[in-house]
Amino acid sequence: MAGRLEGKVAIVTGAGRGIGRAEALLLAQEGAAVVVNDLGGALNGSGQSSCAADAVVVEIRSAGGRAAANYDSVASMDSGERIVKTALDNFGRLDIVVNNAGFLRDRMFHNMTEDEWDSVISVHLKGHFAVSRAAAVVFRERRWGRIINTSSEAGLGNVGQANYSAAKEGIIGLTRTLALELGRYGVTTNAIRPRAGTRMTLNDEIRAQAEKAAKMGKTQFADAMKQLESSKPEYVAPLVVWLCTDDAAHVNGRTFLIGGPTVGLFSEPELVRSMYSPRGFWTVDELLGAMPGIVGDLVNPAPPL
């Protein structure tokens, strides 16, 4: 049944391709008018083109929906405000923000440059802040809103992606804080860690790495690639739509896994084990004897060669 979001207006950043495109199309199918934001840059963020956003707008309009294009980068406060203004100017309101825009500049940490770090943090983490900050003003006045942020399982740790991992896990912290600050105004903020085959996850460089690993007998990488190939971006979008509905009004500050046949809820951070000193503090000598009770069964995930 379509029409669950009839009358709503949504912004989807990075909506020209992949997951963002799938989200924009399904939101429009469900009745929302959509601002299709996309810089149109390359995988590493360089360049700019209106073609990607325009193509999705044409696709939505051809199916009878309403859409407007925006080509701003998300990585500045001014552009965040312009993206929100695009929604207000074209459709007169704003109800939903799906933060999805991003790119990769992978490098082993000891070789990573300052620009590779700053640029990825800027478009992912600051990009989420810039667009959400502009939208929050509108949502507070209307006392209703939905923000869906895009994190990644890479935030849990991934070799060669220190910049991307840091940004994506920073988005989780941002999500939880926005949930606390904006929840009183009827605004929910949640995050997804999507699994999907896109140009960020199935490009030629990654395929080459998987083939090299397979030749060395390391099949885990190749198996993960096969899983991604069967996990289409279109499989991510339904959870995003659900989070925008009134049925999800009680869901706030949570993080979900979504990809292929799997949907899951991540646990909130919790203290796993603790010890108490009756003296009110610990000394190094005491910790030397006591800490095995806390970390005794931990295994180094990357031991020295």
Phi and psi restraints in degrees (value plus and minus 20) as a CYANA .aco file:
   2 ALA   PHI    -105.8   -65.8
   2 ALA   PSI     154.3   194.3
   3 GLY   PHI      71.8   111.8
   3 GLY   PSI     -10.3    29.7
   4 ARG   PHI     -86.0   -46.0
   4 ARG   PSI     -41.8    -1.8
   5 LEU   PHI    -138.3   -98.3
   5 LEU   PSI       8.8    48.8
   6 GLU   PHI     -77.2   -37.2
   6 GLU   PSI     110.2   150.2
   7 GLY   PHI      68.0   108.0
   7 GLY   PSI     -30.4     9.6
   8 LYS   PHI    -103.4   -63.4
   8 LYS   PSI     139.3   179.3
   9 VAL   PHI    -145.6  -105.6
   9 VAL   PSI     109.6   149.6
  10 ALA   PHI    -143.7  -103.7
  10 ALA   PSI     127.6   167.6
  11 ILE   PHI    -130.0   -90.0
  11 ILE   PSI     112.5   152.5
  12 VAL   PHI    -144.6  -104.6
  12 VAL   PSI      97.4   137.4
  13 THR   PHI    -107.8   -67.8
  13 THR   PSI     129.6   169.6
  14 GLY   PHI      42.3    82.3
  14 GLY   PSI      18.7    58.7
  15 ALA   PHI    -114.2   -74.2
  15 ALA   PSI     -11.2    28.8
  16 GLY   PHI     -98.8   -58.8
  16 GLY   PSI     -40.3    -0.3
  17 ARG   PHI    -167.6  -127.6
  17 ARG   PSI     148.7   188.7
  18 GLY   PHI      35.5    75.5
  18 GLY   PSI    -153.9  -113.9
  19 ILE   PHI     -83.0   -43.0
  19 ILE   PSI     -63.3   -23.3
  20 GLY   PHI     -80.7   -40.7
  20 GLY   PSI     -62.8   -22.8
  21 ARG   PHI     -80.7   -40.7
  21 ARG   PSI     -66.2   -26.2
  22 ALA   PHI     -81.2   -41.2
  22 ALA   PSI     -59.7   -19.7
  23 GLU   PHI     -85.4   -45.4
  23 GLU   PSI     -64.6   -24.6
  24 ALA   PHI     -81.8   -41.8
  24 ALA   PSI     -63.1   -23.1
  25 LEU   PHI     -84.8   -44.8
  25 LEU   PSI     -62.6   -22.6
  26 LEU   PHI     -92.8   -52.8
  26 LEU   PSI     -57.8   -17.8
  27 LEU   PHI     -79.4   -39.4
  27 LEU   PSI     -62.0   -22.0
  28 ALA   PHI     -86.4   -46.4
  28 ALA   PSI     -59.6   -19.6
  29 GLN   PHI     -82.0   -42.0
  29 GLN   PSI     -51.2   -11.2
  30 GLU   PHI    -106.0   -66.0
  30 GLU   PSI     -14.9    25.1
  31 GLY   PHI      87.7   127.7
  31 GLY   PSI     -26.2    13.8
  32 ALA   PHI     -99.9   -59.9
  32 ALA   PSI     123.6   163.6
  33 ALA   PHI    -100.6   -60.6
  33 ALA   PSI     120.1   160.1
  34 VAL   PHI    -146.5  -106.5
  34 VAL   PSI     110.2   150.2
  35 VAL   PHI    -108.9   -68.9
  35 VAL   PSI      95.0   135.0
  36 VAL   PHI    -113.3   -73.3
  36 VAL   PSI      80.1   120.1
  37 ASN   PHI    -115.7   -75.7
  37 ASN   PSI     110.1   150.1
  38 ASP   PHI    -182.2  -142.2
  38 ASP   PSI     107.0   147.0
  39 LEU   PHI     -88.4   -48.4
  39 LEU   PSI     -47.4    -7.4
  40 GLY   PHI      56.6    96.6
  40 GLY   PSI       7.3    47.3
  41 GLY   PHI    -106.9   -66.9
  41 GLY   PSI     156.6   196.6
  42 ALA   PHI     -96.5   -56.5
  42 ALA   PSI     158.5   198.5
  43 LEU   PHI     -79.4   -39.4
  43 LEU   PSI     -52.0   -12.0
  44 ASN   PHI    -111.6   -71.6
  44 ASN   PSI     -11.3    28.7
  45 GLY   PHI      70.2   110.2
  45 GLY   PSI     -24.8    15.2
  46 SER   PHI     -99.5   -59.5
  46 SER   PSI     134.0   174.0
  47 GLY   PHI      60.1   100.1
  47 GLY   PSI     154.2   194.2
  48 GLN   PHI    -178.7  -138.7
  48 GLN   PSI     121.6   161.6
  49 SER   PHI    -177.1  -137.1
  49 SER   PSI     125.2   165.2
  50 SER   PHI    -107.6   -67.6
  50 SER   PSI     -26.7    13.3
  51 CYS   PHI     -81.7   -41.7
  51 CYS   PSI     -63.8   -23.8
  52 ALA   PHI     -83.4   -43.4
  52 ALA   PSI     -70.0   -30.0
  53 ALA   PHI     -85.1   -45.1
  53 ALA   PSI     -62.3   -22.3
  54 ASP   PHI     -81.0   -41.0
  54 ASP   PSI     -59.8   -19.8
  55 ALA   PHI     -82.7   -42.7
  55 ALA   PSI     -60.4   -20.4
  56 VAL   PHI     -90.4   -50.4
  56 VAL   PSI     -57.6   -17.6
  57 VAL   PHI     -80.2   -40.2
  57 VAL   PSI     -65.1   -25.1
  58 VAL   PHI     -80.9   -40.9
  58 VAL   PSI     -61.1   -21.1
  59 GLU   PHI     -82.2   -42.2
  59 GLU   PSI     -63.7   -23.7
  60 ILE   PHI     -86.8   -46.8
  60 ILE   PSI     -65.9   -25.9
  61 ARG   PHI     -85.6   -45.6
  61 ARG   PSI     -56.2   -16.2
  62 SER   PHI     -83.7   -43.7
  62 SER   PSI     -47.5    -7.5
  63 ALA   PHI    -109.3   -69.3
  63 ALA   PSI     -14.3    25.7
  64 GLY   PHI      73.7   113.7
  64 GLY   PSI     -12.7    27.3
  65 GLY   PHI    -113.3   -73.3
  65 GLY   PSI     159.9   199.9
  66 ARG   PHI    -135.2   -95.2
  66 ARG   PSI     114.5   154.5
  67 ALA   PHI    -176.9  -136.9
  67 ALA   PSI     132.8   172.8
  68 ALA   PHI    -159.5  -119.5
  68 ALA   PSI     125.8   165.8
  69 ALA   PHI    -115.3   -75.3
  69 ALA   PSI     130.0   170.0
  70 ASN   PHI    -162.7  -122.7
  70 ASN   PSI     116.2   156.2
  71 TYR   PHI    -134.1   -94.1
  71 TYR   PSI      -6.0    34.0
  72 ASP   PHI     -92.1   -52.1
  72 ASP   PSI     128.6   168.6
  73 SER   PHI     -88.6   -48.6
  73 SER   PSI     131.5   171.5
  74 VAL   PHI    -110.0   -70.0
  74 VAL   PSI     -21.3    18.7
  75 ALA   PHI    -109.2   -69.2
  75 ALA   PSI       3.3    43.3
  76 SER   PHI    -166.2  -126.2
  76 SER   PSI     136.3   176.3
  77 MET   PHI     -85.0   -45.0
  77 MET   PSI     -59.8   -19.8
  78 ASP   PHI     -81.7   -41.7
  78 ASP   PSI     -63.1   -23.1
  79 SER   PHI     -89.5   -49.5
  79 SER   PSI     -54.7   -14.7
  80 GLY   PHI     -79.9   -39.9
  80 GLY   PSI     -61.6   -21.6
  81 GLU   PHI     -87.8   -47.8
  81 GLU   PSI     -56.7   -16.7
  82 ARG   PHI     -87.3   -47.3
  82 ARG   PSI     -56.3   -16.3
  83 ILE   PHI     -84.0   -44.0
  83 ILE   PSI     -64.8   -24.8
  84 VAL   PHI     -84.9   -44.9
  84 VAL   PSI     -59.3   -19.3
  85 LYS   PHI     -82.6   -42.6
  85 LYS   PSI     -53.3   -13.3
  86 THR   PHI     -79.1   -39.1
  86 THR   PSI     -61.0   -21.0
  87 ALA   PHI     -86.1   -46.1
  87 ALA   PSI     -66.0   -26.0
  88 LEU   PHI     -87.1   -47.1
  88 LEU   PSI     -60.5   -20.5
  89 ASP   PHI     -88.6   -48.6
  89 ASP   PSI     -56.5   -16.5
  90 ASN   PHI    -109.2   -69.2
  90 ASN   PSI     -52.4   -12.4
  91 PHE   PHI    -147.9  -107.9
  91 PHE   PSI     -25.5    14.5
  92 GLY   PHI      59.6    99.6
  92 GLY   PSI     -16.0    24.0
  93 ARG   PHI    -185.6  -145.6
  93 ARG   PSI     154.4   194.4
  94 LEU   PHI    -170.8  -130.8
  94 LEU   PSI     111.9   151.9
  95 ASP   PHI    -144.2  -104.2
  95 ASP   PSI     -48.6    -8.6
  96 ILE   PHI    -157.4  -117.4
  96 ILE   PSI     115.9   155.9
  97 VAL   PHI    -145.5  -105.5
  97 VAL   PSI     104.3   144.3
  98 VAL   PHI    -133.0   -93.0
  98 VAL   PSI      86.2   126.2
  99 ASN   PHI    -104.8   -64.8
  99 ASN   PSI      93.4   133.4
 100 ASN   PHI    -153.4  -113.4
 100 ASN   PSI     -40.5    -0.5
 101 ALA   PHI     -80.6   -40.6
 101 ALA   PSI     123.3   163.3
 102 GLY   PHI     157.6   197.6
 102 GLY   PSI     150.0   190.0
 103 PHE   PHI    -171.1  -131.1
 103 PHE   PSI     156.4   196.4
 104 LEU   PHI    -138.9   -98.9
 104 LEU   PSI     123.1   163.1
 105 ARG   PHI    -160.1  -120.1
 105 ARG   PSI      55.6    95.6
 106 ASP   PHI     -94.3   -54.3
 106 ASP   PSI     122.6   162.6
 107 ARG   PHI    -188.6  -148.6
 107 ARG   PSI     123.5   163.5
 108 MET   PHI     -79.1   -39.1
 108 MET   PSI     121.8   161.8
 109 PHE   PHI     -74.4   -34.4
 109 PHE   PSI     -61.8   -21.8
 110 HIS   PHI     -91.6   -51.6
 110 HIS   PSI     -31.8     8.2
 111 ASN   PHI    -128.9   -88.9
 111 ASN   PSI     -24.4    15.6
 112 MET   PHI     -88.9   -48.9
 112 MET   PSI     116.7   156.7
 113 THR   PHI    -110.4   -70.4
 113 THR   PSI     144.4   184.4
 114 GLU   PHI     -81.2   -41.2
 114 GLU   PSI     -59.8   -19.8
 115 ASP   PHI     -86.2   -46.2
 115 ASP   PSI     -58.9   -18.9
 116 GLU   PHI     -84.8   -44.8
 116 GLU   PSI     -56.1   -16.1
 117 TRP   PHI     -89.2   -49.2
 117 TRP   PSI     -74.4   -34.4
 118 ASP   PHI     -82.8   -42.8
 118 ASP   PSI     -61.1   -21.1
 119 SER   PHI     -86.3   -46.3
 119 SER   PSI     -59.3   -19.3
 120 VAL   PHI     -92.5   -52.5
 120 VAL   PSI     -62.6   -22.6
 121 ILE   PHI     -80.0   -40.0
 121 ILE   PSI     -59.8   -19.8
 122 SER   PHI     -85.1   -45.1
 122 SER   PSI     -69.7   -29.7
 123 VAL   PHI     -95.2   -55.2
 123 VAL   PSI     -55.0   -15.0
 124 HIS   PHI    -102.9   -62.9
 124 HIS   PSI     -84.2   -44.2
 125 LEU   PHI     -94.9   -54.9
 125 LEU   PSI     -71.7   -31.7
 126 LYS   PHI     -86.9   -46.9
 126 LYS   PSI     -53.4   -13.4
 127 GLY   PHI     -80.9   -40.9
 127 GLY   PSI     -60.9   -20.9
 128 HIS   PHI     -82.6   -42.6
 128 HIS   PSI     -61.6   -21.6
 129 PHE   PHI     -84.8   -44.8
 129 PHE   PSI     -67.6   -27.6
 130 ALA   PHI     -82.5   -42.5
 130 ALA   PSI     -66.2   -26.2
 131 VAL   PHI     -93.0   -53.0
 131 VAL   PSI     -62.5   -22.5
 132 SER   PHI     -86.3   -46.3
 132 SER   PSI     -55.8   -15.8
 133 ARG   PHI     -82.8   -42.8
 133 ARG   PSI     -64.7   -24.7
 134 ALA   PHI     -86.9   -46.9
 134 ALA   PSI     -58.0   -18.0
 135 ALA   PHI     -91.3   -51.3
 135 ALA   PSI     -52.5   -12.5
 136 ALA   PHI     -79.4   -39.4
 136 ALA   PSI     -54.7   -14.7
 137 VAL   PHI     -80.2   -40.2
 137 VAL   PSI     -63.7   -23.7
 138 VAL   PHI     -89.0   -49.0
 138 VAL   PSI     -65.0   -25.0
 139 PHE   PHI     -83.3   -43.3
 139 PHE   PSI     -60.0   -20.0
 140 ARG   PHI     -83.7   -43.7
 140 ARG   PSI     -59.7   -19.7
 141 GLU   PHI     -87.0   -47.0
 141 GLU   PSI     -58.3   -18.3
 142 ARG   PHI    -104.8   -64.8
 142 ARG   PSI     -36.4     3.6
 143 ARG   PHI      38.3    78.3
 143 ARG   PSI      19.6    59.6
 144 TRP   PHI    -184.7  -144.7
 144 TRP   PSI     121.8   161.8
 145 GLY   PHI     157.7   197.7
 145 GLY   PSI     139.5   179.5
 146 ARG   PHI    -152.8  -112.8
 146 ARG   PSI     107.3   147.3
 147 ILE   PHI    -140.4  -100.4
 147 ILE   PSI     104.5   144.5
 148 ILE   PHI    -138.7   -98.7
 148 ILE   PSI      97.2   137.2
 149 ASN   PHI    -119.1   -79.1
 149 ASN   PSI     133.2   173.2
 150 THR   PHI    -132.8   -92.8
 150 THR   PSI      86.8   126.8
 151 SER   PHI    -117.2   -77.2
 151 SER   PSI    -173.1  -133.1
 152 SER   PHI    -184.6  -144.6
 152 SER   PSI     133.5   173.5
 153 GLU   PHI     -85.1   -45.1
 153 GLU   PSI     -38.7     1.3
 154 ALA   PHI     -82.1   -42.1
 154 ALA   PSI     -44.5    -4.5
 155 GLY   PHI     -83.0   -43.0
 155 GLY   PSI     -40.2    -0.2
 156 LEU   PHI    -100.5   -60.5
 156 LEU   PSI     -25.8    14.2
 157 GLY   PHI     102.9   142.9
 157 GLY   PSI     104.7   144.7
 158 ASN   PHI    -175.9  -135.9
 158 ASN   PSI     108.1   148.1
 159 VAL   PHI     -81.2   -41.2
 159 VAL   PSI     113.2   153.2
 160 GLY   PHI      64.1   104.1
 160 GLY   PSI     -13.1    26.9
 161 GLN   PHI    -154.7  -114.7
 161 GLN   PSI      24.8    64.8
 162 ALA   PHI     -79.9   -39.9
 162 ALA   PSI     -60.9   -20.9
 163 ASN   PHI     -86.2   -46.2
 163 ASN   PSI     -67.9   -27.9
 164 TYR   PHI     -85.5   -45.5
 164 TYR   PSI     -63.4   -23.4
 165 SER   PHI     -82.5   -42.5
 165 SER   PSI     -64.0   -24.0
 166 ALA   PHI     -83.6   -43.6
 166 ALA   PSI     -62.3   -22.3
 167 ALA   PHI     -84.8   -44.8
 167 ALA   PSI     -64.2   -24.2
 168 LYS   PHI     -88.8   -48.8
 168 LYS   PSI     -53.5   -13.5
 169 GLU   PHI     -99.8   -59.8
 169 GLU   PSI     -48.0    -8.0
 170 GLY   PHI     -82.2   -42.2
 170 GLY   PSI     -54.4   -14.4
 171 ILE   PHI     -82.9   -42.9
 171 ILE   PSI     -53.2   -13.2
 172 ILE   PHI     -85.1   -45.1
 172 ILE   PSI     -65.2   -25.2
 173 GLY   PHI     -82.5   -42.5
 173 GLY   PSI     -61.1   -21.1
 174 LEU   PHI     -80.6   -40.6
 174 LEU   PSI     -62.7   -22.7
 175 THR   PHI     -79.3   -39.3
 175 THR   PSI     -66.5   -26.5
 176 ARG   PHI     -85.4   -45.4
 176 ARG   PSI     -58.4   -18.4
 177 THR   PHI     -92.1   -52.1
 177 THR   PSI     -61.4   -21.4
 178 LEU   PHI     -81.7   -41.7
 178 LEU   PSI     -56.6   -16.6
 179 ALA   PHI     -79.9   -39.9
 179 ALA   PSI     -61.7   -21.7
 180 LEU   PHI     -91.4   -51.4
 180 LEU   PSI     -59.3   -19.3
 181 GLU   PHI     -99.5   -59.5
 181 GLU   PSI     -56.3   -16.3
 182 LEU   PHI    -119.5   -79.5
 182 LEU   PSI     -33.2     6.8
 183 GLY   PHI     -77.2   -37.2
 183 GLY   PSI     -55.2   -15.2
 184 ARG   PHI     -85.6   -45.6
 184 ARG   PSI     -36.3     3.7
 185 TYR   PHI    -120.4   -80.4
 185 TYR   PSI      -6.1    33.9
 186 GLY   PHI      60.8   100.8
 186 GLY   PSI      -0.9    39.1
 187 VAL   PHI    -127.2   -87.2
 187 VAL   PSI     109.9   149.9
 188 THR   PHI    -127.5   -87.5
 188 THR   PSI     125.7   165.7
 189 THR   PHI    -151.6  -111.6
 189 THR   PSI     100.1   140.1
 190 ASN   PHI    -154.0  -114.0
 190 ASN   PSI     145.8   185.8
 191 ALA   PHI    -149.8  -109.8
 191 ALA   PSI     132.0   172.0
 192 ILE   PHI    -142.3  -102.3
 192 ILE   PSI     126.9   166.9
 193 ARG   PHI    -131.8   -91.8
 193 ARG   PSI      75.1   115.1
 194 PRO   PHI    -105.7   -65.7
 194 PRO   PSI     128.2   168.2
 195 ARG   PHI    -133.6   -93.6
 195 ARG   PSI      97.5   137.5
 196 ALA   PHI    -181.4  -141.4
 196 ALA   PSI     128.6   168.6
 197 GLY   PHI    -101.2   -61.2
 197 GLY   PSI      89.2   129.2
 198 THR   PHI    -154.1  -114.1
 198 THR   PSI    -199.9  -159.9
 199 ARG   PHI     -86.8   -46.8
 199 ARG   PSI     -38.3     1.7
 200 MET   PHI     -99.4   -59.4
 200 MET   PSI     -46.8    -6.8
 201 THR   PHI    -132.0   -92.0
 201 THR   PSI     -34.6     5.4
 202 LEU   PHI    -148.9  -108.9
 202 LEU   PSI      16.1    56.1
 203 ASN   PHI    -102.2   -62.2
 203 ASN   PSI     151.8   191.8
 204 ASP   PHI     -81.2   -41.2
 204 ASP   PSI     -57.5   -17.5
 205 GLU   PHI     -84.1   -44.1
 205 GLU   PSI     -63.4   -23.4
 206 ILE   PHI     -88.7   -48.7
 206 ILE   PSI     -58.1   -18.1
 207 ARG   PHI     -81.4   -41.4
 207 ARG   PSI     -61.0   -21.0
 208 ALA   PHI     -83.7   -43.7
 208 ALA   PSI     -59.6   -19.6
 209 GLN   PHI     -84.3   -44.3
 209 GLN   PSI     -59.4   -19.4
 210 ALA   PHI     -86.1   -46.1
 210 ALA   PSI     -61.5   -21.5
 211 GLU   PHI     -84.7   -44.7
 211 GLU   PSI     -60.9   -20.9
 212 LYS   PHI     -83.5   -43.5
 212 LYS   PSI     -62.8   -22.8
 213 ALA   PHI     -84.6   -44.6
 213 ALA   PSI     -59.2   -19.2
 214 ALA   PHI     -83.4   -43.4
 214 ALA   PSI     -58.6   -18.6
 215 LYS   PHI     -86.1   -46.1
 215 LYS   PSI     -45.7    -5.7
 216 MET   PHI    -108.7   -68.7
 216 MET   PSI     -15.0    25.0
 217 GLY   PHI      67.0   107.0
 217 GLY   PSI     -15.5    24.5
 218 LYS   PHI    -114.7   -74.7
 218 LYS   PSI      74.3   114.3
 219 THR   PHI    -109.9   -69.9
 219 THR   PSI     -29.0    11.0
 220 GLN   PHI     -80.9   -40.9
 220 GLN   PSI     -60.5   -20.5
 221 PHE   PHI     -83.2   -43.2
 221 PHE   PSI     -67.2   -27.2
 222 ALA   PHI     -84.0   -44.0
 222 ALA   PSI     -58.6   -18.6
 223 ASP   PHI     -83.4   -43.4
 223 ASP   PSI     -59.3   -19.3
 224 ALA   PHI     -85.2   -45.2
 224 ALA   PSI     -56.3   -16.3
 225 MET   PHI     -84.1   -44.1
 225 MET   PSI     -61.7   -21.7
 226 LYS   PHI     -81.8   -41.8
 226 LYS   PSI     -59.6   -19.6
 227 GLN   PHI     -83.9   -43.9
 227 GLN   PSI     -60.8   -20.8
 228 LEU   PHI     -85.2   -45.2
 228 LEU   PSI     -57.9   -17.9
 229 GLU   PHI     -82.1   -42.1
 229 GLU   PSI     -48.3    -8.3
 230 SER   PHI    -114.6   -74.6
 230 SER   PSI     -24.1    15.9
 231 SER   PHI    -122.4   -82.4
 231 SER   PSI      74.7   114.7
 232 LYS   PHI     -99.7   -59.7
 232 LYS   PSI     131.1   171.1
 233 PRO   PHI     -76.2   -36.2
 233 PRO   PSI     -51.8   -11.8
 234 GLU   PHI     -82.5   -42.5
 234 GLU   PSI     -41.2    -1.2
 235 TYR   PHI     -98.4   -58.4
 235 TYR   PSI     -34.8     5.2
 236 VAL   PHI    -102.5   -62.5
 236 VAL   PSI     -56.6   -16.6
 237 ALA   PHI     -78.9   -38.9
 237 ALA   PSI     -57.8   -17.8
 238 PRO   PHI     -78.5   -38.5
 238 PRO   PSI     -56.9   -16.9
 239 LEU   PHI     -86.4   -46.4
 239 LEU   PSI     -57.7   -17.7
 240 VAL   PHI     -82.2   -42.2
 240 VAL   PSI     -64.0   -24.0
 241 VAL   PHI     -81.5   -41.5
 241 VAL   PSI     -64.9   -24.9
 242 TRP   PHI     -79.8   -39.8
 242 TRP   PSI     -61.8   -21.8
 243 LEU   PHI     -83.9   -43.9
 243 LEU   PSI     -38.8     1.2
 244 CYS   PHI    -107.9   -67.9
 244 CYS   PSI     -30.5     9.5
 245 THR   PHI    -105.8   -65.8
 245 THR   PSI     147.1   187.1
 246 ASP   PHI     -88.2   -48.2
 246 ASP   PSI     -42.9    -2.9
 247 ASP   PHI     -82.6   -42.6
 247 ASP   PSI     -42.5    -2.5
 248 ALA   PHI    -123.8   -83.8
 248 ALA   PSI      -1.4    38.6
 249 ALA   PHI     -81.8   -41.8
 249 ALA   PSI     -45.1    -5.1
 250 HIS   PHI    -109.0   -69.0
 250 HIS   PSI     -23.8    16.2
 251 VAL   PHI    -115.7   -75.7
 251 VAL   PSI      94.0   134.0
 252 ASN   PHI    -170.3  -130.3
 252 ASN   PSI     108.5   148.5
 253 GLY   PHI      58.3    98.3
 253 GLY   PSI       2.2    42.2
 254 ARG   PHI    -127.2   -87.2
 254 ARG   PSI     141.6   181.6
 255 THR   PHI    -145.2  -105.2
 255 THR   PSI     111.7   151.7
 256 PHE   PHI    -140.9  -100.9
 256 PHE   PSI     125.1   165.1
 257 LEU   PHI    -114.3   -74.3
 257 LEU   PSI     114.3   154.3
 258 ILE   PHI    -165.3  -125.3
 258 ILE   PSI     110.6   150.6
 259 GLY   PHI     155.4   195.4
 259 GLY   PSI     112.8   152.8
 260 GLY   PHI      35.0    75.0
 260 GLY   PSI    -148.3  -108.3
 261 PRO   PHI    -105.6   -65.6
 261 PRO   PSI     -18.8    21.2
 262 THR   PHI    -126.8   -86.8
 262 THR   PSI     111.6   151.6
 263 VAL   PHI    -152.0  -112.0
 263 VAL   PSI     114.6   154.6
 264 GLY   PHI    -169.0  -129.0
 264 GLY   PSI     138.8   178.8
 265 LEU   PHI    -130.9   -90.9
 265 LEU   PSI     104.4   144.4
 266 PHE   PHI     -97.6   -57.6
 266 PHE   PSI     125.5   165.5
 267 SER   PHI     -92.3   -52.3
 267 SER   PSI     132.5   172.5
 268 GLU   PHI     -93.8   -53.8
 268 GLU   PSI     131.8   171.8
 269 PRO   PHI     -77.8   -37.8
 269 PRO   PSI     114.7   154.7
 270 GLU   PHI    -161.7  -121.7
 270 GLU   PSI     133.9   173.9
 271 LEU   PHI     -94.5   -54.5
 271 LEU   PSI      98.0   138.0
 272 VAL   PHI     -99.7   -59.7
 272 VAL   PSI     -66.9   -26.9
 273 ARG   PHI    -161.9  -121.9
 273 ARG   PSI     133.3   173.3
 274 SER   PHI    -172.3  -132.3
 274 SER   PSI     139.3   179.3
 275 MET   PHI    -151.1  -111.1
 275 MET   PSI     136.3   176.3
 276 TYR   PHI    -145.4  -105.4
 276 TYR   PSI     111.1   151.1
 277 SER   PHI    -118.4   -78.4
 277 SER   PSI     101.2   141.2
 278 PRO   PHI     -83.4   -43.4
 278 PRO   PSI     -38.3     1.7
 279 ARG   PHI    -102.7   -62.7
 279 ARG   PSI     -29.4    10.6
 280 GLY   PHI      75.3   115.3
 280 GLY   PSI     -24.5    15.5
 281 PHE   PHI    -182.2  -142.2
 281 PHE   PSI     147.4   187.4
 282 TRP   PHI    -135.8   -95.8
 282 TRP   PSI     125.6   165.6
 283 THR   PHI    -123.3   -83.3
 283 THR   PSI     145.1   185.1
 284 VAL   PHI     -81.3   -41.3
 284 VAL   PSI     -62.8   -22.8
 285 ASP   PHI     -79.1   -39.1
 285 ASP   PSI     -62.8   -22.8
 286 GLU   PHI     -86.1   -46.1
 286 GLU   PSI     -59.8   -19.8
 287 LEU   PHI     -86.7   -46.7
 287 LEU   PSI     -55.0   -15.0
 288 LEU   PHI     -77.7   -37.7
 288 LEU   PSI     -54.5   -14.5
 289 GLY   PHI    -107.6   -67.6
 289 GLY   PSI     -48.5    -8.5
 290 ALA   PHI    -113.5   -73.5
 290 ALA   PSI     -50.5   -10.5
 291 MET   PHI     -82.0   -42.0
 291 MET   PSI     -48.8    -8.8
 292 PRO   PHI     -76.0   -36.0
 292 PRO   PSI     -45.9    -5.9
 293 GLY   PHI     -89.8   -49.8
 293 GLY   PSI     -42.1    -2.1
 294 ILE   PHI    -112.9   -72.9
 294 ILE   PSI     -63.1   -23.1
 295 VAL   PHI    -136.5   -96.5
 295 VAL   PSI     -10.3    29.7
 296 GLY   PHI     -76.1   -36.1
 296 GLY   PSI     -52.8   -12.8
 297 ASP   PHI    -122.1   -82.1
 297 ASP   PSI     -11.3    28.7
 298 LEU   PHI     -94.5   -54.5
 298 LEU   PSI     124.6   164.6
 299 VAL   PHI    -139.8   -99.8
 299 VAL   PSI     112.5   152.5
 300 ASN   PHI     -84.9   -44.9
 300 ASN   PSI      98.9   138.9
 301 PRO   PHI     -91.7   -51.7
 301 PRO   PSI     -36.3     3.7
 302 ALA   PHI    -160.2  -120.2
 302 ALA   PSI      53.1    93.1
 303 PRO   PHI     -89.4   -49.4
 303 PRO   PSI     137.6   177.6
 304 PRO   PHI     -77.8   -37.8
 304 PRO   PSI     125.7   165.7
